[in-house]
């Protein structure tokens, strides 16, 4: 059995190559009736797209998240069903941060934007400490 070796141009991040590496590895393992069930990789292979691919293919991933990804937002909980953040700060107005879209930054990271309405936050007693002195809404 031979395991695949891949090389790509330096214009791609490791996480953009994960799918190809996994597919080649799966093919090699299947030749010997071995199922690929788990992947272990360094943080360079971590991205929403890579992790989603592994999840869809029912492959357990042991890949550290790094960089800008934050699993929790202080004072907010994520409502997965409604795809929104909800303010849980005591004394706050319990604003909802609705999903506004996705953008890819200059480094190739996909970022999702969530934002409250001005009417939800502008009169909140916690607005200044949460949103800043001049902003009248919360953005994530």
MODELLER restraints for C-alpha pairs under 7 A, 6 or more apart:
rsr = mdl.restraints
at = mdl.atoms
rsr.add(forms.Gaussian(group=physical.xy_distance, feature=features.Distance(at['CA:1:A'], at['CA:28:A']), mean=6.88, stdev=0.5))
rsr.add(forms.Gaussian(group=physical.xy_distance, feature=features.Distance(at['CA:2:A'], at['CA:28:A']), mean=6.80, stdev=0.5))
rsr.add(forms.Gaussian(group=physical.xy_distance, feature=features.Distance(at['CA:3:A'], at['CA:25:A']), mean=6.18, stdev=0.5))
rsr.add(forms.Gaussian(group=physical.xy_distance, feature=features.Distance(at['CA:3:A'], at['CA:28:A']), mean=6.45, stdev=0.5))
rsr.add(forms.Gaussian(group=physical.xy_distance, feature=features.Distance(at['CA:4:A'], at['CA:24:A']), mean=6.10, stdev=0.5))
rsr.add(forms.Gaussian(group=physical.xy_distance, feature=features.Distance(at['CA:4:A'], at['CA:25:A']), mean=6.11, stdev=0.5))
rsr.add(forms.Gaussian(group=physical.xy_distance, feature=features.Distance(at['CA:6:A'], at['CA:21:A']), mean=6.91, stdev=0.5))
rsr.add(forms.Gaussian(group=physical.xy_distance, feature=features.Distance(at['CA:14:A'], at['CA:44:A']), mean=5.47, stdev=0.5))
rsr.add(forms.Gaussian(group=physical.xy_distance, feature=features.Distance(at['CA:14:A'], at['CA:45:A']), mean=5.05, stdev=0.5))
rsr.add(forms.Gaussian(group=physical.xy_distance, feature=features.Distance(at['CA:15:A'], at['CA:44:A']), mean=6.09, stdev=0.5))
rsr.add(forms.Gaussian(group=physical.xy_distance, feature=features.Distance(at['CA:15:A'], at['CA:45:A']), mean=3.79, stdev=0.5))
rsr.add(forms.Gaussian(group=physical.xy_distance, feature=features.Distance(at['CA:15:A'], at['CA:46:A']), mean=5.66, stdev=0.5))
rsr.add(forms.Gaussian(group=physical.xy_distance, feature=features.Distance(at['CA:15:A'], at['CA:47:A']), mean=6.00, stdev=0.5))
rsr.add(forms.Gaussian(group=physical.xy_distance, feature=features.Distance(at['CA:15:A'], at['CA:50:A']), mean=5.90, stdev=0.5))
rsr.add(forms.Gaussian(group=physical.xy_distance, feature=features.Distance(at['CA:18:A'], at['CA:45:A']), mean=6.50, stdev=0.5))
rsr.add(forms.Gaussian(group=physical.xy_distance, feature=features.Distance(at['CA:18:A'], at['CA:50:A']), mean=6.44, stdev=0.5))
rsr.add(forms.Gaussian(group=physical.xy_distance, feature=features.Distance(at['CA:19:A'], at['CA:50:A']), mean=6.91, stdev=0.5))
rsr.add(forms.Gaussian(group=physical.xy_distance, feature=features.Distance(at['CA:26:A'], at['CA:36:A']), mean=5.90, stdev=0.5))
rsr.add(forms.Gaussian(group=physical.xy_distance, feature=features.Distance(at['CA:29:A'], at['CA:35:A']), mean=6.46, stdev=0.5))
rsr.add(forms.Gaussian(group=physical.xy_distance, feature=features.Distance(at['CA:37:A'], at['CA:59:A']), mean=4.93, stdev=0.5))
rsr.add(forms.Gaussian(group=physical.xy_distance, feature=features.Distance(at['CA:37:A'], at['CA:60:A']), mean=6.16, stdev=0.5))
rsr.add(forms.Gaussian(group=physical.xy_distance, feature=features.Distance(at['CA:38:A'], at['CA:59:A']), mean=5.29, stdev=0.5))
rsr.add(forms.Gaussian(group=physical.xy_distance, feature=features.Distance(at['CA:38:A'], at['CA:60:A']), mean=4.58, stdev=0.5))
rsr.add(forms.Gaussian(group=physical.xy_distance, feature=features.Distance(at['CA:38:A'], at['CA:61:A']), mean=5.81, stdev=0.5))
rsr.add(forms.Gaussian(group=physical.xy_distance, feature=features.Distance(at['CA:39:A'], at['CA:59:A']), mean=6.96, stdev=0.5))
rsr.add(forms.Gaussian(group=physical.xy_distance, feature=features.Distance(at['CA:39:A'], at['CA:60:A']), mean=6.26, stdev=0.5))
rsr.add(forms.Gaussian(group=physical.xy_distance, feature=features.Distance(at['CA:39:A'], at['CA:61:A']), mean=4.94, stdev=0.5))
rsr.add(forms.Gaussian(group=physical.xy_distance, feature=features.Distance(at['CA:39:A'], at['CA:62:A']), mean=6.12, stdev=0.5))
rsr.add(forms.Gaussian(group=physical.xy_distance, feature=features.Distance(at['CA:40:A'], at['CA:61:A']), mean=6.14, stdev=0.5))
rsr.add(forms.Gaussian(group=physical.xy_distance, feature=features.Distance(at['CA:40:A'], at['CA:62:A']), mean=4.80, stdev=0.5))
rsr.add(forms.Gaussian(group=physical.xy_distance, feature=features.Distance(at['CA:40:A'], at['CA:63:A']), mean=6.04, stdev=0.5))
rsr.add(forms.Gaussian(group=physical.xy_distance, feature=features.Distance(at['CA:41:A'], at['CA:62:A']), mean=6.50, stdev=0.5))
rsr.add(forms.Gaussian(group=physical.xy_distance, feature=features.Distance(at['CA:41:A'], at['CA:63:A']), mean=5.20, stdev=0.5))
rsr.add(forms.Gaussian(group=physical.xy_distance, feature=features.Distance(at['CA:42:A'], at['CA:63:A']), mean=5.73, stdev=0.5))
rsr.add(forms.Gaussian(group=physical.xy_distance, feature=features.Distance(at['CA:42:A'], at['CA:64:A']), mean=6.51, stdev=0.5))
rsr.add(forms.Gaussian(group=physical.xy_distance, feature=features.Distance(at['CA:43:A'], at['CA:63:A']), mean=5.81, stdev=0.5))
rsr.add(forms.Gaussian(group=physical.xy_distance, feature=features.Distance(at['CA:43:A'], at['CA:64:A']), mean=4.96, stdev=0.5))
rsr.add(forms.Gaussian(group=physical.xy_distance, feature=features.Distance(at['CA:43:A'], at['CA:65:A']), mean=5.89, stdev=0.5))
rsr.add(forms.Gaussian(group=physical.xy_distance, feature=features.Distance(at['CA:43:A'], at['CA:66:A']), mean=6.21, stdev=0.5))
rsr.add(forms.Gaussian(group=physical.xy_distance, feature=features.Distance(at['CA:46:A'], at['CA:63:A']), mean=6.17, stdev=0.5))
rsr.add(forms.Gaussian(group=physical.xy_distance, feature=features.Distance(at['CA:46:A'], at['CA:64:A']), mean=6.76, stdev=0.5))
rsr.add(forms.Gaussian(group=physical.xy_distance, feature=features.Distance(at['CA:46:A'], at['CA:65:A']), mean=5.83, stdev=0.5))
rsr.add(forms.Gaussian(group=physical.xy_distance, feature=features.Distance(at['CA:54:A'], at['CA:60:A']), mean=6.95, stdev=0.5))
rsr.add(forms.Gaussian(group=physical.xy_distance, feature=features.Distance(at['CA:54:A'], at['CA:61:A']), mean=6.90, stdev=0.5))
rsr.add(forms.Gaussian(group=physical.xy_distance, feature=features.Distance(at['CA:75:A'], at['CA:87:A']), mean=5.95, stdev=0.5))
rsr.add(forms.Gaussian(group=physical.xy_distance, feature=features.Distance(at['CA:75:A'], at['CA:88:A']), mean=5.48, stdev=0.5))
rsr.add(forms.Gaussian(group=physical.xy_distance, feature=features.Distance(at['CA:75:A'], at['CA:89:A']), mean=5.12, stdev=0.5))
rsr.add(forms.Gaussian(group=physical.xy_distance, feature=features.Distance(at['CA:76:A'], at['CA:85:A']), mean=6.05, stdev=0.5))
rsr.add(forms.Gaussian(group=physical.xy_distance, feature=features.Distance(at['CA:76:A'], at['CA:86:A']), mean=5.30, stdev=0.5))
rsr.add(forms.Gaussian(group=physical.xy_distance, feature=features.Distance(at['CA:76:A'], at['CA:87:A']), mean=4.56, stdev=0.5))
rsr.add(forms.Gaussian(group=physical.xy_distance, feature=features.Distance(at['CA:76:A'], at['CA:88:A']), mean=5.50, stdev=0.5))
rsr.add(forms.Gaussian(group=physical.xy_distance, feature=features.Distance(at['CA:77:A'], at['CA:85:A']), mean=5.53, stdev=0.5))
rsr.add(forms.Gaussian(group=physical.xy_distance, feature=features.Distance(at['CA:77:A'], at['CA:86:A']), mean=5.38, stdev=0.5))
rsr.add(forms.Gaussian(group=physical.xy_distance, feature=features.Distance(at['CA:77:A'], at['CA:87:A']), mean=6.74, stdev=0.5))
rsr.add(forms.Gaussian(group=physical.xy_distance, feature=features.Distance(at['CA:78:A'], at['CA:84:A']), mean=5.83, stdev=0.5))
rsr.add(forms.Gaussian(group=physical.xy_distance, feature=features.Distance(at['CA:78:A'], at['CA:85:A']), mean=4.37, stdev=0.5))
rsr.add(forms.Gaussian(group=physical.xy_distance, feature=features.Distance(at['CA:78:A'], at['CA:86:A']), mean=6.30, stdev=0.5))
rsr.add(forms.Gaussian(group=physical.xy_distance, feature=features.Distance(at['CA:79:A'], at['CA:85:A']), mean=5.92, stdev=0.5))
rsr.add(forms.Gaussian(group=physical.xy_distance, feature=features.Distance(at['CA:83:A'], at['CA:99:A']), mean=6.63, stdev=0.5))
rsr.add(forms.Gaussian(group=physical.xy_distance, feature=features.Distance(at['CA:84:A'], at['CA:96:A']), mean=6.68, stdev=0.5))
rsr.add(forms.Gaussian(group=physical.xy_distance, feature=features.Distance(at['CA:84:A'], at['CA:97:A']), mean=5.55, stdev=0.5))
rsr.add(forms.Gaussian(group=physical.xy_distance, feature=features.Distance(at['CA:84:A'], at['CA:98:A']), mean=4.94, stdev=0.5))
rsr.add(forms.Gaussian(group=physical.xy_distance, feature=features.Distance(at['CA:84:A'], at['CA:99:A']), mean=5.92, stdev=0.5))
rsr.add(forms.Gaussian(group=physical.xy_distance, feature=features.Distance(at['CA:85:A'], at['CA:96:A']), mean=5.83, stdev=0.5))
rsr.add(forms.Gaussian(group=physical.xy_distance, feature=features.Distance(at['CA:85:A'], at['CA:97:A']), mean=4.90, stdev=0.5))
rsr.add(forms.Gaussian(group=physical.xy_distance, feature=features.Distance(at['CA:85:A'], at['CA:98:A']), mean=6.79, stdev=0.5))
rsr.add(forms.Gaussian(group=physical.xy_distance, feature=features.Distance(at['CA:86:A'], at['CA:94:A']), mean=6.47, stdev=0.5))
rsr.add(forms.Gaussian(group=physical.xy_distance, feature=features.Distance(at['CA:86:A'], at['CA:95:A']), mean=6.00, stdev=0.5))
rsr.add(forms.Gaussian(group=physical.xy_distance, feature=features.Distance(at['CA:86:A'], at['CA:96:A']), mean=4.65, stdev=0.5))
rsr.add(forms.Gaussian(group=physical.xy_distance, feature=features.Distance(at['CA:86:A'], at['CA:97:A']), mean=6.17, stdev=0.5))
rsr.add(forms.Gaussian(group=physical.xy_distance, feature=features.Distance(at['CA:87:A'], at['CA:94:A']), mean=4.52, stdev=0.5))
rsr.add(forms.Gaussian(group=physical.xy_distance, feature=features.Distance(at['CA:87:A'], at['CA:95:A']), mean=5.26, stdev=0.5))
rsr.add(forms.Gaussian(group=physical.xy_distance, feature=features.Distance(at['CA:87:A'], at['CA:96:A']), mean=6.39, stdev=0.5))
rsr.add(forms.Gaussian(group=physical.xy_distance, feature=features.Distance(at['CA:88:A'], at['CA:94:A']), mean=5.86, stdev=0.5))
rsr.add(forms.Gaussian(group=physical.xy_distance, feature=features.Distance(at['CA:92:A'], at['CA:124:A']), mean=5.93, stdev=0.5))
rsr.add(forms.Gaussian(group=physical.xy_distance, feature=features.Distance(at['CA:92:A'], at['CA:125:A']), mean=6.36, stdev=0.5))
rsr.add(forms.Gaussian(group=physical.xy_distance, feature=features.Distance(at['CA:92:A'], at['CA:126:A']), mean=5.87, stdev=0.5))
rsr.add(forms.Gaussian(group=physical.xy_distance, feature=features.Distance(at['CA:93:A'], at['CA:120:A']), mean=6.70, stdev=0.5))
rsr.add(forms.Gaussian(group=physical.xy_distance, feature=features.Distance(at['CA:93:A'], at['CA:121:A']), mean=6.86, stdev=0.5))
rsr.add(forms.Gaussian(group=physical.xy_distance, feature=features.Distance(at['CA:93:A'], at['CA:124:A']), mean=5.59, stdev=0.5))
rsr.add(forms.Gaussian(group=physical.xy_distance, feature=features.Distance(at['CA:95:A'], at['CA:116:A']), mean=6.34, stdev=0.5))
rsr.add(forms.Gaussian(group=physical.xy_distance, feature=features.Distance(at['CA:95:A'], at['CA:120:A']), mean=5.39, stdev=0.5))
rsr.add(forms.Gaussian(group=physical.xy_distance, feature=features.Distance(at['CA:95:A'], at['CA:121:A']), mean=6.66, stdev=0.5))
rsr.add(forms.Gaussian(group=physical.xy_distance, feature=features.Distance(at['CA:96:A'], at['CA:116:A']), mean=5.63, stdev=0.5))
rsr.add(forms.Gaussian(group=physical.xy_distance, feature=features.Distance(at['CA:97:A'], at['CA:114:A']), mean=5.18, stdev=0.5))
rsr.add(forms.Gaussian(group=physical.xy_distance, feature=features.Distance(at['CA:97:A'], at['CA:115:A']), mean=4.45, stdev=0.5))
rsr.add(forms.Gaussian(group=physical.xy_distance, feature=features.Distance(at['CA:97:A'], at['CA:116:A']), mean=4.23, stdev=0.5))
rsr.add(forms.Gaussian(group=physical.xy_distance, feature=features.Distance(at['CA:98:A'], at['CA:114:A']), mean=5.07, stdev=0.5))
rsr.add(forms.Gaussian(group=physical.xy_distance, feature=features.Distance(at['CA:98:A'], at['CA:115:A']), mean=5.36, stdev=0.5))
rsr.add(forms.Gaussian(group=physical.xy_distance, feature=features.Distance(at['CA:98:A'], at['CA:116:A']), mean=6.18, stdev=0.5))
rsr.add(forms.Gaussian(group=physical.xy_distance, feature=features.Distance(at['CA:99:A'], at['CA:113:A']), mean=5.99, stdev=0.5))
rsr.add(forms.Gaussian(group=physical.xy_distance, feature=features.Distance(at['CA:99:A'], at['CA:114:A']), mean=4.41, stdev=0.5))
rsr.add(forms.Gaussian(group=physical.xy_distance, feature=features.Distance(at['CA:99:A'], at['CA:115:A']), mean=6.71, stdev=0.5))
rsr.add(forms.Gaussian(group=physical.xy_distance, feature=features.Distance(at['CA:100:A'], at['CA:113:A']), mean=5.39, stdev=0.5))
rsr.add(forms.Gaussian(group=physical.xy_distance, feature=features.Distance(at['CA:100:A'], at['CA:114:A']), mean=5.46, stdev=0.5))
rsr.add(forms.Gaussian(group=physical.xy_distance, feature=features.Distance(at['CA:100:A'], at['CA:115:A']), mean=6.77, stdev=0.5))
rsr.add(forms.Gaussian(group=physical.xy_distance, feature=features.Distance(at['CA:101:A'], at['CA:112:A']), mean=5.76, stdev=0.5))
rsr.add(forms.Gaussian(group=physical.xy_distance, feature=features.Distance(at['CA:101:A'], at['CA:113:A']), mean=5.56, stdev=0.5))
rsr.add(forms.Gaussian(group=physical.xy_distance, feature=features.Distance(at['CA:102:A'], at['CA:110:A']), mean=6.51, stdev=0.5))
rsr.add(forms.Gaussian(group=physical.xy_distance, feature=features.Distance(at['CA:102:A'], at['CA:111:A']), mean=5.45, stdev=0.5))
rsr.add(forms.Gaussian(group=physical.xy_distance, feature=features.Distance(at['CA:102:A'], at['CA:112:A']), mean=4.42, stdev=0.5))
rsr.add(forms.Gaussian(group=physical.xy_distance, feature=features.Distance(at['CA:102:A'], at['CA:113:A']), mean=6.22, stdev=0.5))
rsr.add(forms.Gaussian(group=physical.xy_distance, feature=features.Distance(at['CA:103:A'], at['CA:110:A']), mean=5.63, stdev=0.5))
rsr.add(forms.Gaussian(group=physical.xy_distance, feature=features.Distance(at['CA:103:A'], at['CA:111:A']), mean=5.33, stdev=0.5))
rsr.add(forms.Gaussian(group=physical.xy_distance, feature=features.Distance(at['CA:103:A'], at['CA:112:A']), mean=6.59, stdev=0.5))
rsr.add(forms.Gaussian(group=physical.xy_distance, feature=features.Distance(at['CA:104:A'], at['CA:110:A']), mean=4.35, stdev=0.5))
rsr.add(forms.Gaussian(group=physical.xy_distance, feature=features.Distance(at['CA:104:A'], at['CA:111:A']), mean=6.06, stdev=0.5))
rsr.add(forms.Gaussian(group=physical.xy_distance, feature=features.Distance(at['CA:113:A'], at['CA:140:A']), mean=5.66, stdev=0.5))
rsr.add(forms.Gaussian(group=physical.xy_distance, feature=features.Distance(at['CA:114:A'], at['CA:139:A']), mean=5.67, stdev=0.5))
rsr.add(forms.Gaussian(group=physical.xy_distance, feature=features.Distance(at['CA:114:A'], at['CA:140:A']), mean=4.99, stdev=0.5))
rsr.add(forms.Gaussian(group=physical.xy_distance, feature=features.Distance(at['CA:115:A'], at['CA:138:A']), mean=5.65, stdev=0.5))
rsr.add(forms.Gaussian(group=physical.xy_distance, feature=features.Distance(at['CA:115:A'], at['CA:139:A']), mean=4.37, stdev=0.5))
rsr.add(forms.Gaussian(group=physical.xy_distance, feature=features.Distance(at['CA:115:A'], at['CA:140:A']), mean=6.31, stdev=0.5))
rsr.add(forms.Gaussian(group=physical.xy_distance, feature=features.Distance(at['CA:116:A'], at['CA:137:A']), mean=5.55, stdev=0.5))
rsr.add(forms.Gaussian(group=physical.xy_distance, feature=features.Distance(at['CA:116:A'], at['CA:138:A']), mean=5.34, stdev=0.5))
rsr.add(forms.Gaussian(group=physical.xy_distance, feature=features.Distance(at['CA:116:A'], at['CA:139:A']), mean=6.59, stdev=0.5))
rsr.add(forms.Gaussian(group=physical.xy_distance, feature=features.Distance(at['CA:117:A'], at['CA:137:A']), mean=5.92, stdev=0.5))
rsr.add(forms.Gaussian(group=physical.xy_distance, feature=features.Distance(at['CA:118:A'], at['CA:136:A']), mean=5.28, stdev=0.5))
rsr.add(forms.Gaussian(group=physical.xy_distance, feature=features.Distance(at['CA:118:A'], at['CA:137:A']), mean=4.81, stdev=0.5))
rsr.add(forms.Gaussian(group=physical.xy_distance, feature=features.Distance(at['CA:121:A'], at['CA:127:A']), mean=6.02, stdev=0.5))
rsr.add(forms.Gaussian(group=physical.xy_distance, feature=features.Distance(at['CA:121:A'], at['CA:136:A']), mean=5.91, stdev=0.5))
rsr.add(forms.Gaussian(group=physical.xy_distance, feature=features.Distance(at['CA:121:A'], at['CA:137:A']), mean=5.32, stdev=0.5))
rsr.add(forms.Gaussian(group=physical.xy_distance, feature=features.Distance(at['CA:122:A'], at['CA:136:A']), mean=4.65, stdev=0.5))
rsr.add(forms.Gaussian(group=physical.xy_distance, feature=features.Distance(at['CA:122:A'], at['CA:137:A']), mean=6.54, stdev=0.5))
rsr.add(forms.Gaussian(group=physical.xy_distance, feature=features.Distance(at['CA:131:A'], at['CA:137:A']), mean=6.23, stdev=0.5))
rsr.add(forms.Gaussian(group=physical.xy_distance, feature=features.Distance(at['CA:131:A'], at['CA:138:A']), mean=5.39, stdev=0.5))
